[in-house]
Amino acid sequence: MAAGHSVDPARWLATFDQVMARIAGRSGRVEPRASARAYLLGLLSKAERKNCWQPGRTVTSA
């Protein structure tokens, strides 16, 4: 069975949001937190190319 078929997307996203909430205190402003979240989601996306700026752009432009 492929890993993508064994993961509940809603549960995965809820867990990801919990992790982001735990590290939110590391930044005093919301903008860096939003950028970090978008970047991490971009890295974990199915985007074909992942260079230094593509991951965040993939998520925020969708």
ROSE-4610 file (N, C-alpha, C; in Angstrom, 1 decimal, always signed):
// ROSE-4610
residu = [M/M/M/A/A/A/A/A/A/G/G/G/H/H/H/S/S/S/V/V/V/D/D/D/P/P/P/A/A/A/R/R/R/W/W/W/L/L/L/A/A/A/T/T/T/F/F/F/D/D/D/Q/Q/Q/V/V/V/M/M/M/A/A/A/R/R/R/I/I/I/A/A/A/G/G/G/R/R/R/S/S/S/G/G/G/R/R/R/V/V/V/E/E/E/P/P/P/R/R/R/A/A/A/S/S/S/A/A/A/R/R/R/A/A/A/Y/Y/Y/L/L/L/L/L/L/G/G/G/L/L/L/L/L/L/S/S/S/K/K/K/A/A/A/E/E/E/R/R/R/K/K/K/N/N/N/C/C/C/W/W/W/Q/Q/Q/P/P/P/G/G/G/R/R/R/T/T/T/V/V/V/T/T/T/S/S/S/A/A/A]
num = [1/1/1/2/2/2/3/3/3/4/4/4/5/5/5/6/6/6/7/7/7/8/8/8/9/9/9/10/10/10/11/11/11/12/12/12/13/13/13/14/14/14/15/15/15/16/16/16/17/17/17/18/18/18/19/19/19/20/20/20/21/21/21/22/22/22/23/23/23/24/24/24/25/25/25/26/26/26/27/27/27/28/28/28/29/29/29/30/30/30/31/31/31/32/32/32/33/33/33/34/34/34/35/35/35/36/36/36/37/37/37/38/38/38/39/39/39/40/40/40/41/41/41/42/42/42/43/43/43/44/44/44/45/45/45/46/46/46/47/47/47/48/48/48/49/49/49/50/50/50/51/51/51/52/52/52/53/53/53/54/54/54/55/55/55/56/56/56/57/57/57/58/58/58/59/59/59/60/60/60/61/61/61/62/62/62]
x = [+0.9/+0.0/+0.9/+0.6/+1.4/+1.1/+2.1/+1.9/+0.8/+0.7/-0.4/-1.8/-2.0/-3.3/-3.6/-2.6/-2.7/-2.8/-2.7/-2.7/-4.0/-4.7/-5.9/-5.5/-5.8/-5.3/-5.8/-7.0/-7.5/-6.8/-6.5/-5.7/-4.3/-3.7/-2.3/-2.2/-3.2/-3.2/-3.4/-4.3/-4.5/-3.2/-2.5/-1.2/-0.2/-0.1/+0.8/+0.5/-0.8/-1.1/-0.8/-0.8/-0.4/+1.1/+1.9/+3.3/+3.6/+2.9/+3.2/+2.8/+1.7/+1.3/+2.4/+3.1/+4.1/+5.3/+5.6/+6.8/+6.4/+5.2/+4.7/+5.4/+5.7/+6.3/+7.7/+8.3/+9.7/+9.7/+8.6/+8.5/+7.5/+7.8/+6.9/+5.9/+6.1/+5.2/+4.5/+3.3/+2.6/+3.1/+3.7/+4.2/+5.3/+6.3/+7.3/+6.7/+5.7/+5.1/+4.3/+3.6/+2.9/+3.8/+4.9/+5.9/+6.5/+6.8/+7.4/+6.4/+5.2/+4.1/+4.0/+3.9/+3.8/+5.0/+6.2/+7.4/+7.4/+7.1/+7.1/+6.0/+4.8/+3.8/+4.2/+5.0/+5.5/+6.5/+7.4/+8.4/+7.7/+6.6/+5.9/+4.9/+4.8/+3.8/+4.3/+3.4/+3.8/+4.4/+4.8/+5.4/+6.6/+6.7/+7.8/+9.2/+9.3/+10.6/+10.5/+11.5/+11.6/+13.0/+13.1/+14.3/+14.1/+14.9/+14.8/+13.5/+12.9/+11.7/+10.4/+10.5/+9.4/+8.4/+8.9/+7.9/+6.9/+7.3/+6.4/+5.5/+6.0/+5.2/+4.1/+4.4/+3.5/+2.2/+2.4/+1.3/+0.5/+1.3/+0.6/-0.1/+0.3/-0.3/-1.5/-1.7/-2.8/-4.1]
y = [-1.2/+0.0/+1.2/+2.2/+3.4/+4.3/+5.0/+5.9/+6.9/+7.4/+8.4/+7.9/+6.6/+6.1/+5.7/+5.7/+5.3/+6.4/+7.7/+8.8/+9.6/+9.9/+10.7/+12.2/+12.8/+14.2/+15.2/+15.1/+16.0/+15.8/+14.6/+14.3/+14.8/+14.6/+15.0/+16.5/+17.2/+18.7/+19.2/+18.5/+18.9/+18.7/+17.6/+17.4/+18.4/+18.8/+19.8/+21.1/+21.5/+22.7/+22.7/+21.6/+21.5/+21.7/+21.2/+21.4/+22.9/+23.5/+24.9/+25.7/+25.4/+26.1/+26.0/+24.9/+24.7/+25.6/+25.8/+26.6/+28.1/+28.4/+29.8/+30.8/+30.4/+31.3/+31.8/+31.1/+31.4/+32.7/+33.1/+34.3/+35.3/+36.5/+37.5/+38.0/+37.8/+38.4/+37.2/+37.5/+36.5/+36.2/+37.2/+37.1/+36.0/+36.0/+34.9/+33.5/+33.5/+32.2/+31.7/+32.6/+32.2/+31.8/+32.5/+32.2/+30.8/+30.5/+29.2/+28.1/+28.3/+27.3/+27.1/+28.1/+28.0/+27.2/+27.6/+26.9/+25.4/+25.1/+23.7/+22.9/+23.5/+22.8/+22.7/+23.7/+23.6/+22.5/+22.3/+21.2/+19.9/+19.8/+18.5/+18.3/+19.2/+19.1/+18.2/+18.0/+17.2/+18.0/+19.2/+20.1/+19.4/+19.5/+18.8/+19.4/+20.7/+21.3/+22.0/+21.8/+22.4/+23.0/+24.3/+25.1/+26.0/+27.0/+27.8/+28.7/+29.0/+29.8/+29.1/+28.1/+27.4/+26.8/+26.2/+25.6/+26.6/+27.7/+28.7/+29.3/+29.5/+30.1/+29.1/+27.8/+26.8/+26.8/+27.0/+27.0/+28.3/+29.4/+30.7/+31.1/+30.6/+31.0/+30.1/+29.0/+28.1/+28.6]
z = [+0.0/+0.0/+0.0/-0.9/-0.9/+0.3/+0.7/+1.9/+1.8/+0.6/+0.3/+0.5/+0.4/+0.6/+2.0/+2.9/+4.2/+5.2/+4.7/+5.5/+5.3/+6.4/+6.3/+6.2/+5.1/+4.9/+5.9/+6.4/+7.4/+8.7/+9.1/+10.3/+10.2/+9.0/+8.8/+8.9/+8.3/+8.3/+9.8/+10.5/+11.9/+12.7/+12.5/+13.2/+12.8/+11.5/+11.0/+11.7/+11.8/+12.4/+13.9/+14.6/+16.0/+16.1/+15.2/+15.2/+14.9/+14.0/+13.7/+14.9/+15.6/+16.8/+17.9/+18.0/+19.0/+18.7/+17.4/+17.1/+16.8/+16.9/+16.6/+17.6/+18.8/+19.8/+19.4/+18.5/+18.1/+17.3/+16.8/+16.0/+16.6/+16.7/+17.3/+16.3/+15.1/+14.1/+13.3/+12.8/+12.0/+10.6/+10.0/+8.6/+8.5/+9.4/+9.3/+9.5/+10.4/+10.7/+9.5/+8.8/+7.6/+6.5/+6.4/+5.3/+5.6/+6.9/+7.2/+7.0/+7.3/+7.1/+5.6/+4.8/+3.3/+2.7/+3.2/+2.7/+3.0/+4.3/+4.7/+3.9/+3.7/+2.9/+1.5/+1.0/-0.4/-0.5/+0.5/+0.5/+0.5/+1.2/+1.3/+0.2/-0.7/-1.8/-2.9/-3.9/-5.0/-6.2/-5.9/-6.9/-7.6/-8.9/-9.6/-9.2/-9.1/-8.8/-7.4/-6.7/-5.4/-5.2/-5.5/-5.2/-4.1/-3.9/-2.7/-2.6/-3.7/-3.6/-4.1/-4.8/-5.4/-4.3/-3.2/-2.3/-1.7/-1.3/-0.7/-1.8/-2.9/-4.0/-4.5/-4.5/-4.9/-4.0/-2.7/-1.8/-1.8/-1.8/-1.7/-3.0/-4.1/-5.3/-5.7/-4.9/-5.2/-4.7]
